[in-house]
């Protein structure tokens, strides 16, 4: 297994993994919008305030983790947010 930064070429696989995670999550009753997910991953992969790392095997991507810094609704300081599949 290899751990590496995700690239735009990984978008299809990132979306596949997120669909699997969504189906098993407490948010599964909420609609899954593939185009919104693709846009979010594209922004995270290419943006300055996020990073996406993937685990890659000969069979394809097996997992991912996203880390980002974003503004806080309640104060001026930025906060970190992590999510993994």
C-alpha positions as CSV (number, residue, x, y, z in Angstrom):
1,X,0.0,0.0,0.0
2,X,1.2,3.5,-0.8
3,X,0.0,6.7,0.9
4,X,0.2,9.8,-1.3
5,X,-1.5,13.1,-2.0
6,X,-4.6,12.9,-4.2
7,X,-4.6,14.3,-7.7
8,X,-7.4,15.4,-10.0
9,X,-7.0,12.1,-11.7
10,X,-8.3,10.4,-8.5
11,X,-11.7,12.3,-8.5
12,X,-13.7,9.3,-9.8
13,X,-12.3,7.0,-7.1
14,X,-12.6,9.7,-4.4
15,X,-16.3,10.0,-5.3
16,X,-16.7,6.2,-5.3
17,X,-15.3,6.0,-1.8
18,X,-17.3,8.9,-0.5
19,X,-20.5,7.3,-1.9
20,X,-19.7,4.1,0.1
21,X,-19.0,6.1,3.2
22,X,-22.2,8.1,2.8
23,X,-24.3,5.0,2.5
24,X,-22.9,3.6,5.8
25,X,-23.0,6.9,7.7
26,X,-25.5,8.6,10.0
27,X,-26.0,11.0,7.1
28,X,-27.3,8.3,4.7
29,X,-30.9,9.6,4.9
30,X,-29.7,12.8,3.4
31,X,-29.4,13.1,-0.4
32,X,-26.1,12.3,-2.0
33,X,-25.2,14.8,-4.7
34,X,-22.4,13.4,-6.9
35,X,-21.6,16.7,-8.7
36,X,-21.4,18.6,-5.3
37,X,-19.1,15.9,-4.0
38,X,-16.9,16.0,-7.1
39,X,-16.7,19.8,-6.8
40,X,-15.7,19.6,-3.1
41,X,-13.0,17.0,-3.8
42,X,-11.7,19.1,-6.7
43,X,-11.4,22.2,-4.5
44,X,-9.8,20.2,-1.7
45,X,-7.2,18.6,-4.0
46,X,-6.2,21.9,-5.7
47,X,-6.8,24.4,-2.9
48,X,-4.5,26.0,-0.5
49,X,-6.6,25.4,2.7
50,X,-7.1,21.6,2.3
51,X,-5.2,18.4,1.6
52,X,-6.4,15.0,0.5
53,X,-4.3,11.9,1.0
54,X,-5.2,8.5,-0.4
55,X,-4.1,4.9,0.3
56,X,-3.4,3.1,-3.0
57,X,-3.2,-0.6,-3.6
58,X,-2.8,-2.5,-6.9
59,X,-6.6,-2.8,-6.9
60,X,-7.1,1.0,-6.7
61,X,-7.8,3.5,-3.9
62,X,-8.7,1.9,-0.6
63,X,-9.1,4.9,1.6
64,X,-8.7,8.6,2.0
65,X,-8.3,11.4,4.6
66,X,-9.2,15.0,4.1
67,X,-7.8,17.8,6.2
68,X,-8.8,21.4,5.9
69,X,-8.7,24.8,7.6
70,X,-11.8,26.9,7.5
71,X,-13.3,29.9,9.0
72,X,-15.2,29.6,12.3
73,X,-18.8,30.8,12.5
74,X,-18.3,32.0,16.1
75,X,-14.9,33.5,16.2
76,X,-12.1,35.0,14.1
77,X,-9.7,32.1,14.4
78,X,-9.6,29.4,11.8
79,X,-10.2,25.8,12.8
80,X,-9.1,22.4,11.4
81,X,-11.5,19.8,10.2
82,X,-10.6,16.2,9.3
83,X,-12.6,13.5,7.6
84,X,-11.6,10.0,6.5
85,X,-13.1,7.1,4.6
